[in-house]
Amino acid sequence: MSAADRDALLLQLEIDGFNARYAAALDERRFDDWPQFFLAQGEYVVQARENFDRGLPLALIALESQGMMKDRVYGITQTIYHGPYYTRHVVGPALLLGEEDGRIRAQANYAVFRTRPGDASEVYNVGRYIDAFERTPAGLKLASRRCVYDSEMVLNSLIYPI
């Protein structure tokens, strides 16, 4: 195995570990941890595949900083009333797309299942993460995460992060 292949494999493992920690934080409802996965000016966008493929900017959620993410967390945990449910994220292995401008580009498929207490689980959202990572002293951080969902219908409302 060449040094370049080894480095690529280690990077993929690092991103896969990052995605596993990200999913665990959301599934364990540690929403206060969620903004810390991003740079201070990190972007988080949830967008329909149709709009993404057409280059249209319309998105369900578009947050442009950790501050906006913290506001979202406050809303989720303090002000929004909704029927309780649990999520389970299943994230596929990362596909490395390359590096440019000091950012590591990758994508990974995801599926999010929703379970309401006392009810059956259902597919909630399916799509892919399109990511740009930066290395920091604290490890990889997201400069941007675009959740491009394939589902044509979003069940009820999108409350918790994908």
VOPA-602728 format. One line per field, with one value per atom (N, C-alpha, C): residue number from 1; residue in one letter; atom name; x negated, y negated, z negated. Coordinates in Angstrom, 3 decimals. Atoms other than C-alpha are relative to their C-alpha. Layout:
// residues N
nr <- c(NUM; ...)
rest <- c(A; ...)
atom <- c(CA; ...)
xx <- c(X; ...)
yy <- c(Y; ...)
zz <- c(Z; ...)
END
This chain:
// residues 162
nr <- c(1; 1; 1; 2; 2; 2; 3; 3; 3; 4; 4; 4; 5; 5; 5; 6; 6; 6; 7; 7; 7; 8; 8; 8; 9; 9; 9; 10; 10; 10; 11; 11; 11; 12; 12; 12; 13; 13; 13; 14; 14; 14; 15; 15; 15; 16; 16; 16; 17; 17; 17; 18; 18; 18; 19; 19; 19; 20; 20; 20; 21; 21; 21; 22; 22; 22; 23; 23; 23; 24; 24; 24; 25; 25; 25; 26; 26; 26; 27; 27; 27; 28; 28; 28; 29; 29; 29; 30; 30; 30; 31; 31; 31; 32; 32; 32; 33; 33; 33; 34; 34; 34; 35; 35; 35; 36; 36; 36; 37; 37; 37; 38; 38; 38; 39; 39; 39; 40; 40; 40; 41; 41; 41; 42; 42; 42; 43; 43; 43; 44; 44; 44; 45; 45; 45; 46; 46; 46; 47; 47; 47; 48; 48; 48; 49; 49; 49; 50; 50; 50; 51; 51; 51; 52; 52; 52; 53; 53; 53; 54; 54; 54; 55; 55; 55; 56; 56; 56; 57; 57; 57; 58; 58; 58; 59; 59; 59; 60; 60; 60; 61; 61; 61; 62; 62; 62; 63; 63; 63; 64; 64; 64; 65; 65; 65; 66; 66; 66; 67; 67; 67; 68; 68; 68; 69; 69; 69; 70; 70; 70; 71; 71; 71; 72; 72; 72; 73; 73; 73; 74; 74; 74; 75; 75; 75; 76; 76; 76; 77; 77; 77; 78; 78; 78; 79; 79; 79; 80; 80; 80; 81; 81; 81; 82; 82; 82; 83; 83; 83; 84; 84; 84; 85; 85; 85; 86; 86; 86; 87; 87; 87; 88; 88; 88; 89; 89; 89; 90; 90; 90; 91; 91; 91; 92; 92; 92; 93; 93; 93; 94; 94; 94; 95; 95; 95; 96; 96; 96; 97; 97; 97; 98; 98; 98; 99; 99; 99; 100; 100; 100; 101; 101; 101; 102; 102; 102; 103; 103; 103; 104; 104; 104; 105; 105; 105; 106; 106; 106; 107; 107; 107; 108; 108; 108; 109; 109; 109; 110; 110; 110; 111; 111; 111; 112; 112; 112; 113; 113; 113; 114; 114; 114; 115; 115; 115; 116; 116; 116; 117; 117; 117; 118; 118; 118; 119; 119; 119; 120; 120; 120; 121; 121; 121; 122; 122; 122; 123; 123; 123; 124; 124; 124; 125; 125; 125; 126; 126; 126; 127; 127; 127; 128; 128; 128; 129; 129; 129; 130; 130; 130; 131; 131; 131; 132; 132; 132; 133; 133; 133; 134; 134; 134; 135; 135; 135; 136; 136; 136; 137; 137; 137; 138; 138; 138; 139; 139; 139; 140; 140; 140; 141; 141; 141; 142; 142; 142; 143; 143; 143; 144; 144; 144; 145; 145; 145; 146; 146; 146; 147; 147; 147; 148; 148; 148; 149; 149; 149; 150; 150; 150; 151; 151; 151; 152; 152; 152; 153; 153; 153; 154; 154; 154; 155; 155; 155; 156; 156; 156; 157; 157; 157; 158; 158; 158; 159; 159; 159; 160; 160; 160; 161; 161; 161; 162; 162; 162)
rest <- c(M; M; M; S; S; S; A; A; A; A; A; A; D; D; D; R; R; R; D; D; D; A; A; A; L; L; L; L; L; L; L; L; L; Q; Q; Q; L; L; L; E; E; E; I; I; I; D; D; D; G; G; G; F; F; F; N; N; N; A; A; A; R; R; R; Y; Y; Y; A; A; A; A; A; A; A; A; A; L; L; L; D; D; D; E; E; E; R; R; R; R; R; R; F; F; F; D; D; D; D; D; D; W; W; W; P; P; P; Q; Q; Q; F; F; F; F; F; F; L; L; L; A; A; A; Q; Q; Q; G; G; G; E; E; E; Y; Y; Y; V; V; V; V; V; V; Q; Q; Q; A; A; A; R; R; R; E; E; E; N; N; N; F; F; F; D; D; D; R; R; R; G; G; G; L; L; L; P; P; P; L; L; L; A; A; A; L; L; L; I; I; I; A; A; A; L; L; L; E; E; E; S; S; S; Q; Q; Q; G; G; G; M; M; M; M; M; M; K; K; K; D; D; D; R; R; R; V; V; V; Y; Y; Y; G; G; G; I; I; I; T; T; T; Q; Q; Q; T; T; T; I; I; I; Y; Y; Y; H; H; H; G; G; G; P; P; P; Y; Y; Y; Y; Y; Y; T; T; T; R; R; R; H; H; H; V; V; V; V; V; V; G; G; G; P; P; P; A; A; A; L; L; L; L; L; L; L; L; L; G; G; G; E; E; E; E; E; E; D; D; D; G; G; G; R; R; R; I; I; I; R; R; R; A; A; A; Q; Q; Q; A; A; A; N; N; N; Y; Y; Y; A; A; A; V; V; V; F; F; F; R; R; R; T; T; T; R; R; R; P; P; P; G; G; G; D; D; D; A; A; A; S; S; S; E; E; E; V; V; V; Y; Y; Y; N; N; N; V; V; V; G; G; G; R; R; R; Y; Y; Y; I; I; I; D; D; D; A; A; A; F; F; F; E; E; E; R; R; R; T; T; T; P; P; P; A; A; A; G; G; G; L; L; L; K; K; K; L; L; L; A; A; A; S; S; S; R; R; R; R; R; R; C; C; C; V; V; V; Y; Y; Y; D; D; D; S; S; S; E; E; E; M; M; M; V; V; V; L; L; L; N; N; N; S; S; S; L; L; L; I; I; I; Y; Y; Y; P; P; P; I; I; I)
atom <- c(N; CA; C; N; CA; C; N; CA; C; N; CA; C; N; CA; C; N; CA; C; N; CA; C; N; CA; C; N; CA; C; N; CA; C; N; CA; C; N; CA; C; N; CA; C; N; CA; C; N; CA; C; N; CA; C; N; CA; C; N; CA; C; N; CA; C; N; CA; C; N; CA; C; N; CA; C; N; CA; C; N; CA; C; N; CA; C; N; CA; C; N; CA; C; N; CA; C; N; CA; C; N; CA; C; N; CA; C; N; CA; C; N; CA; C; N; CA; C; N; CA; C; N; CA; C; N; CA; C; N; CA; C; N; CA; C; N; CA; C; N; CA; C; N; CA; C; N; CA; C; N; CA; C; N; CA; C; N; CA; C; N; CA; C; N; CA; C; N; CA; C; N; CA; C; N; CA; C; N; CA; C; N; CA; C; N; CA; C; N; CA; C; N; CA; C; N; CA; C; N; CA; C; N; CA; C; N; CA; C; N; CA; C; N; CA; C; N; CA; C; N; CA; C; N; CA; C; N; CA; C; N; CA; C; N; CA; C; N; CA; C; N; CA; C; N; CA; C; N; CA; C; N; CA; C; N; CA; C; N; CA; C; N; CA; C; N; CA; C; N; CA; C; N; CA; C; N; CA; C; N; CA; C; N; CA; C; N; CA; C; N; CA; C; N; CA; C; N; CA; C; N; CA; C; N; CA; C; N; CA; C; N; CA; C; N; CA; C; N; CA; C; N; CA; C; N; CA; C; N; CA; C; N; CA; C; N; CA; C; N; CA; C; N; CA; C; N; CA; C; N; CA; C; N; CA; C; N; CA; C; N; CA; C; N; CA; C; N; CA; C; N; CA; C; N; CA; C; N; CA; C; N; CA; C; N; CA; C; N; CA; C; N; CA; C; N; CA; C; N; CA; C; N; CA; C; N; CA; C; N; CA; C; N; CA; C; N; CA; C; N; CA; C; N; CA; C; N; CA; C; N; CA; C; N; CA; C; N; CA; C; N; CA; C; N; CA; C; N; CA; C; N; CA; C; N; CA; C; N; CA; C; N; CA; C; N; CA; C; N; CA; C; N; CA; C; N; CA; C; N; CA; C; N; CA; C; N; CA; C; N; CA; C; N; CA; C; N; CA; C; N; CA; C; N; CA; C; N; CA; C; N; CA; C; N; CA; C; N; CA; C; N; CA; C; N; CA; C; N; CA; C; N; CA; C; N; CA; C; N; CA; C; N; CA; C; N; CA; C; N; CA; C; N; CA; C; N; CA; C; N; CA; C; N; CA; C)
xx <- c(-0.849; 0.000; -0.895; 0.804; -1.384; 0.329; -0.228; -1.702; 1.255; -1.197; 0.996; 1.273; -1.156; 3.396; 0.250; -0.113; 2.680; 0.579; -0.509; 3.284; 1.481; -1.410; 6.575; 0.875; -0.743; 7.704; 0.146; -0.058; 6.825; 0.951; -0.908; 8.700; 1.443; -1.362; 11.764; 0.432; -0.336; 11.659; 0.256; -0.188; 11.334; 1.371; -1.305; 14.388; 1.127; -1.023; 16.369; 0.195; -0.103; 15.572; 0.705; -0.671; 16.635; 1.504; -1.421; 19.951; 0.686; -0.577; 20.518; 0.238; -0.173; 19.982; 1.120; -1.064; 22.249; 1.366; -1.272; 25.042; 0.343; -0.253; 24.651; 0.473; -0.422; 24.925; 1.461; -1.394; 28.188; 0.945; -0.872; 29.646; 0.129; -0.033; 28.773; 0.553; -0.644; 30.440; -0.929; 0.979; 27.251; -0.106; -0.087; 28.327; -0.964; 0.967; 26.047; -1.369; 1.280; 23.107; -0.026; -0.093; 24.336; -0.768; 0.751; 22.972; -1.517; 1.447; 19.523; -0.640; 0.530; 19.156; -0.392; 0.204; 18.921; -1.024; 0.795; 16.504; 0.936; -0.819; 17.706; 0.889; -0.780; 18.858; 0.447; -0.423; 19.886; 1.425; -1.325; 22.912; 0.662; -0.814; 25.704; 1.241; -1.114; 28.241; 0.700; -0.817; 31.090; 0.795; -0.532; 32.158; 0.523; -0.561; 34.347; -0.950; 0.847; 32.484; 0.377; -0.474; 34.621; -0.597; 0.573; 33.454; -1.518; 1.456; 29.845; -0.420; 0.357; 29.733; 0.199; -0.286; 31.159; -0.787; 0.777; 28.792; 0.842; -0.889; 31.697; -0.335; 0.455; 30.937; 1.022; -1.027; 34.265; -0.312; 0.289; 33.720; 0.995; -0.862; 35.821; -0.648; 0.763; 33.113; -1.314; 1.293; 30.107; -0.561; 0.629; 27.935; -1.430; 1.275; 24.779; -1.065; 1.003; 22.957; 0.392; -0.305; 22.681; 1.060; -0.996; 24.702; 1.413; -1.318; 27.617; 0.377; -0.261; 27.262; 0.401; -0.357; 27.353; 1.410; -1.380; 30.541; 0.971; -0.848; 32.008; 0.111; -0.013; 31.015; 0.897; -0.863; 32.688; 1.468; -1.367; 35.853; 0.438; -0.319; 35.735; 0.244; -0.041; 35.165; 0.867; -0.695; 37.013; 1.348; -1.203; 39.770; 0.918; -0.841; 41.009; 0.729; -0.775; 43.825; 0.365; -0.337; 44.274; 0.122; -0.074; 45.109; -1.394; 1.369; 42.001; -0.298; 0.475; 39.990; -1.507; 1.432; 36.558; -0.480; 0.579; 34.233; -1.130; 1.162; 31.691; -0.592; 0.722; 29.144; -0.841; 0.872; 27.504; -0.775; 0.841; 24.568; -0.951; 0.881; 22.713; -1.437; 1.411; 18.952; -0.175; 0.286; 17.526; -0.629; 0.651; 16.583; -0.812; 0.863; 13.587; 0.064; -0.136; 14.000; -1.195; 1.203; 10.656; -0.155; 0.299; 9.129; -0.198; 0.251; 9.211; 0.158; -0.022; 8.538; -0.072; 0.149; 7.562; 1.205; -1.201; 10.926; 0.053; -0.146; 11.508; 1.458; -1.361; 14.552; 0.325; -0.437; 16.518; 1.514; -1.445; 19.988; 0.261; -0.411; 21.823; 1.518; -1.438; 25.287; 0.485; -0.592; 27.601; 1.456; -1.426; 30.967; 0.311; -0.436; 32.798; 1.365; -1.253; 35.512; 0.585; -0.681; 38.096; 0.889; -0.850; 39.796; 0.718; -0.798; 42.615; 0.225; -0.212; 42.973; 1.317; -1.170; 45.364; 0.454; -0.386; 45.403; -1.126; 1.007; 43.547; -0.990; 1.001; 40.388; 0.379; -0.261; 40.630; -1.210; 1.059; 38.212; 0.384; -0.283; 37.978; -0.638; 0.708; 35.366; -1.152; 1.064; 32.959; -0.692; 0.723; 30.230; -1.490; 1.458; 26.575; -0.498; 0.718; 24.304; -1.041; 1.063; 22.143; -0.766; 0.748; 19.400; -1.283; 1.328; 16.433; -0.543; 0.640; 14.138; -1.250; 1.297; 11.258; -0.642; 0.745; 8.544; -0.174; 0.208; 8.385; -0.796; 0.683; 6.406; 0.894; -0.947; 9.564; 0.422; -0.369; 9.735; 0.808; -0.798; 11.940; 1.231; -1.229; 14.733; 0.641; -0.717; 17.406; -0.025; -0.154; 17.048; 1.395; -1.384; 20.309; 0.466; -0.682; 22.737; 1.303; -1.239; 25.417; 0.661; -0.783; 28.039; 0.965; -0.826; 29.514; 0.891; -0.906; 32.599; 0.732; -0.676; 34.200; 1.511; -1.423; 37.590; 0.749; -0.774; 40.210; 0.898; -0.837; 42.276; -0.789; 0.617; 40.886; 1.136; -1.063; 43.005; 0.184; -0.340; 44.752; -0.975; 0.967; 42.037; -1.382; 1.375; 38.286; -0.417; 0.318; 37.388; -1.459; 1.363; 34.192; -0.936; 0.960; 31.021; -0.098; 0.178; 30.415; -1.460)
yy <- c(1.174; 0.000; -1.239; 1.220; -3.359; -0.931; 0.986; -6.235; -0.817; 0.779; -8.151; 0.803; -0.859; -5.185; 0.114; -0.099; -4.821; -1.291; 1.291; -8.544; -0.168; 0.100; -8.395; 0.903; -0.932; -5.363; -0.552; 0.589; -7.054; -1.191; 1.131; -10.182; 0.483; -0.535; -8.140; 0.520; -0.489; -6.428; -1.153; 1.171; -9.814; -0.646; 0.581; -11.159; 0.938; -0.955; -7.968; -0.064; 0.150; -8.322; -1.289; 1.283; -11.971; 0.161; -0.185; -10.994; 0.873; -0.847; -8.276; -0.812; 0.852; -10.803; -1.007; 0.948; -13.318; 0.668; -0.728; -10.747; 0.370; -0.377; -9.560; -1.198; 1.197; -13.111; -0.317; 0.293; -13.635; 1.074; -1.083; -10.206; 0.053; 0.039; -10.637; -1.324; 1.276; -14.068; -0.967; 0.950; -15.902; -1.174; 1.059; -18.857; -1.148; 1.059; -21.299; 0.308; -0.387; -19.325; -0.240; 0.043; -19.642; -1.167; 1.087; -23.158; 0.161; -0.153; -22.089; 0.865; -0.769; -19.803; -0.923; 0.953; -22.961; -1.065; 1.199; -25.854; -1.116; 1.115; -29.136; -0.558; 0.499; -30.271; 1.138; -1.154; -26.793; -0.141; 0.029; -26.311; 1.366; -1.214; -23.760; -0.261; 0.189; -23.396; 1.339; -1.169; -20.926; -0.373; 0.404; -20.982; 1.209; -1.045; -18.925; 0.287; -0.408; -16.976; -0.749; 0.692; -18.591; -1.405; 1.349; -22.081; 0.046; -0.125; -20.977; 0.300; -0.401; -19.289; -1.122; 1.100; -22.395; -1.270; 1.161; -24.749; -1.098; 0.975; -26.457; -0.119; 0.201; -27.965; 0.360; -0.223; -27.200; 1.233; -1.091; -25.035; -0.050; -0.037; -23.910; -0.712; 0.630; -25.026; -0.483; 0.538; -27.252; -0.827; 0.660; -28.179; -0.343; 0.504; -30.223; -0.164; 0.130; -30.015; 0.869; -0.701; -28.229; -0.755; 0.793; -31.113; 0.327; -0.363; -30.312; 1.418; -1.374; -26.630; 0.032; 0.068; -27.467; -0.540; 0.483; -29.459; 1.120; -1.136; -26.399; 0.994; -0.921; -24.204; -0.547; 0.607; -26.660; 0.211; -0.225; -26.440; 1.444; -1.430; -22.643; 0.394; -0.472; -22.260; -0.848; 0.889; -25.248; -0.529; 0.703; -26.618; 0.785; -0.720; -24.197; 1.129; -1.111; -21.915; 0.937; -1.006; -18.692; 1.344; -1.356; -15.058; 0.584; -0.516; -13.320; 1.134; -1.109; -11.044; 0.133; -0.289; -9.446; 0.146; -0.211; -9.354; 1.015; -0.886; -6.824; -0.288; 0.301; -7.907; 1.207; -1.024; -5.318; -0.703; 0.741; -6.837; 0.969; -0.868; -5.053; -0.499; 0.415; -5.173; -1.252; 1.243; -8.458; 0.307; -0.003; -8.973; -1.283; 1.182; -11.310; -0.594; 0.688; -13.900; -0.864; 0.780; -15.666; -1.155; 1.161; -18.730; -1.205; 1.261; -22.339; -1.123; 1.174; -25.619; 0.393; -0.429; -23.747; 0.722; -0.705; -22.005; 1.393; -1.390; -18.283; 0.198; -0.223; -17.434; 1.489; -1.391; -14.271; 0.042; -0.196; -12.856; 1.381; -1.282; -10.056; 0.088; -0.223; -8.587; 0.135; -0.144; -8.750; 0.411; -0.272; -7.438; -0.326; 0.319; -8.796; 0.645; -0.640; -6.733; -0.735; 0.664; -8.184; 1.019; -0.871; -6.296; -0.834; 0.645; -7.744; 1.033; -0.962; -6.170; 0.766; -0.854; -3.230; 0.229; -0.127; -3.282; 0.678; -0.630; -1.659; -1.045; 0.886; -3.115; -0.251; 0.333; -4.869; -0.726; 0.747; -6.247; -1.477; 1.422; -9.960; -0.845; 0.797; -11.337; 0.827; -0.756; -9.800; -0.921; 0.823; -11.471; 0.169; -0.048; -12.357; -1.297; 1.146; -14.656; -0.395; 0.525; -16.831; -0.965; 0.672; -18.101; -0.656; 0.613; -20.416; -0.072; -0.045; -19.765; -0.851; 0.643; -21.766; 0.644; -0.488; -20.542; -1.155; 0.977; -22.392; 0.689; -0.645; -21.809; 1.002; -0.909; -20.085; 1.148; -1.049; -17.761; -0.560; 0.437; -17.875; -0.764; 0.769; -20.465; -0.241; 0.269; -21.073; -1.487; 1.349; -24.227; -0.108; -0.053; -23.163; 1.450; -1.283; -20.276; -0.307; 0.128; -20.157; 1.373; -1.231; -17.479; -0.049; -0.013; -16.792; 1.231; -1.124; -14.695; 0.403; -0.567; -12.406; 0.026; -0.116; -12.216; -1.186; 1.096; -14.212; -0.644; 0.518; -14.616; 0.096; -0.024; -15.559; 0.210; -0.319; -13.970; -1.130; 1.094; -16.695; -1.149; 1.088; -19.209; 0.525; -0.358; -19.022; -0.762; 0.648; -19.722; 0.259; -0.354; -17.869; -0.049; -0.006; -18.200; 1.379; -1.250; -15.589; 0.413)
zz <- c(0.000; 0.000; 0.000; -0.080; 0.949; -1.166; 1.066; -1.521; 0.297; -0.364; 0.401; -0.268; 0.268; 0.190; -1.499; 1.462; -3.522; -0.577; 0.480; -4.106; 0.327; -0.400; -2.170; -0.871; 0.844; -4.179; -1.421; 1.336; -7.474; -0.041; -0.060; -6.405; 0.062; -0.074; -5.474; -1.369; 1.342; -8.871; -0.961; 0.859; -10.558; 0.253; -0.335; -8.704; -0.423; 0.434; -9.362; -1.516; 1.449; -13.071; -0.376; 0.214; -12.951; 0.208; -0.291; -11.335; -1.044; 1.048; -13.943; -1.275; 1.192; -16.769; 0.199; -0.355; -15.029; -0.157; 0.072; -14.659; -1.440; 1.394; -18.252; -0.820; 0.746; -19.600; 0.285; -0.340; -17.711; -0.514; 0.439; -18.506; -1.523; 1.467; -22.190; -0.517; 0.320; -22.103; -0.733; 0.544; -23.052; 0.972; -0.997; -20.959; -0.279; 0.315; -22.820; 0.593; -0.606; -21.367; 1.509; -1.459; -17.775; 0.628; -0.647; -16.974; -0.082; 0.175; -18.224; 1.090; -1.123; -15.201; 1.165; -1.074; -13.067; -0.397; 0.230; -12.700; -0.475; 0.485; -14.246; 1.106; -1.130; -10.792; 0.922; -0.782; -9.673; 0.504; -0.607; -7.465; -0.107; 0.051; -7.861; 0.839; -0.928; -5.060; 0.188; -0.318; -4.582; 1.243; -1.302; -0.945; 0.768; -0.853; 1.374; 1.167; -1.126; 4.030; 1.279; -1.198; 6.737; 0.093; -0.013; 5.745; 0.149; -0.100; 5.287; 1.443; -1.362; 8.707; 1.008; -0.911; 10.373; -0.341; 0.395; 8.559; -0.628; 0.632; 6.795; -1.481; 1.381; 3.373; -1.089; 1.009; 1.627; -0.838; 0.936; -1.467; -1.149; 1.182; -4.423; -1.172; 1.078; -6.836; 0.598; -0.434; -6.157; -1.155; 1.140; -9.140; 0.385; -0.490; -8.625; -1.075; 1.059; -11.965; -1.192; 1.244; -15.287; -0.799; 0.717; -16.743; 0.457; -0.522; -14.448; -0.415; 0.433; -15.341; -1.476; 1.421; -19.053; -0.177; 0.039; -18.447; 0.347; -0.387; -16.723; -1.145; 1.139; -19.675; -1.103; 1.014; -22.047; 0.372; -0.451; -19.963; -0.180; 0.110; -19.876; -1.458; 1.389; -23.608; -0.923; 0.927; -25.079; 0.482; -0.434; -22.874; 0.931; -0.957; -20.188; -0.726; 0.556; -21.296; 1.145; -1.005; -19.343; -0.693; 0.520; -19.876; -0.075; 0.150; -21.218; 0.979; -0.816; -18.998; -0.161; 0.036; -18.847; 1.440; -1.318; -15.882; -0.081; -0.151; -14.684; 1.366; -1.238; -12.093; 0.407; -0.577; -9.865; 1.109; -0.943; -7.982; 0.680; -0.770; -5.220; -0.030; -0.053; -4.669; 0.847; -0.725; -3.468; 1.352; -1.297; 0.132; 0.064; -0.065; 0.329; 1.395; -1.290; 3.061; 0.332; -0.263; 2.706; -0.968; 0.830; 1.126; 0.896; -0.691; 2.258; -1.001; 0.887; 0.479; -1.475; 1.381; -2.695; -0.574; 0.454; -2.881; 0.616; -0.425; -2.666; 0.390; -0.501; -0.562; -0.079; 0.121; -1.259; 0.050; 0.114; -1.071; -0.561; 0.569; -2.818; 0.058; 0.006; -2.429; -1.439; 1.332; -5.429; 0.118; 0.186; -6.552; -1.452; 1.351; -9.584; -0.198; 0.366; -11.212; -1.196; 1.105; -13.574; -0.690; 0.793; -16.389; -1.043; 1.043; -18.423; -1.098; 1.089; -21.879; 0.195; -0.135; -21.642; 1.424; -1.400; -17.830; 0.773; -0.857; -14.955; 0.503; -0.612; -13.475; 1.454; -1.393; -10.112; 0.573; -0.666; -7.566; -0.064; 0.175; -8.319; 1.098; -0.996; -5.938; 0.539; -0.658; -3.443; 0.998; -0.961; -1.444; -0.137; 0.127; -1.467; -0.631; 0.529; -3.413; 1.039; -0.846; -1.187; -0.896; 1.059; -3.470; 0.483; -0.103; -3.614; -1.423; 1.316; -6.601; 0.005; 0.211; -7.987; -1.216; 1.164; -10.310; -0.977; 1.067; -13.643; -1.100; 1.127; -16.852; -0.739; 0.650; -18.144; 0.916; -0.946; -15.120; 1.155; -1.140; -12.052; -0.474; 0.235; -12.024; 1.365; -1.235; -9.428; 0.334; -0.533; -7.378; 0.600; -0.470; -5.765; 0.058; -0.176; -5.826; 0.703; -0.755; -3.175; -0.015; 0.041; -3.821; 1.176; -1.200; -0.402; -0.099; 0.243; -0.998; 1.273; -1.163; 1.560; -0.180; 0.287; -0.136; 0.607; -0.568; 1.719; -1.046; 1.077; -1.419; -1.304; 1.317; -4.822; -0.992; 0.933; -7.548; -1.007; 0.925; -9.561; 0.176; -0.106; -10.298; -0.366; 0.299; -10.481; -1.248; 1.261; -14.081; -0.366; 0.405; -15.002; 1.208; -1.112; -12.923; 0.644; -0.774; -10.238; -0.114)
END
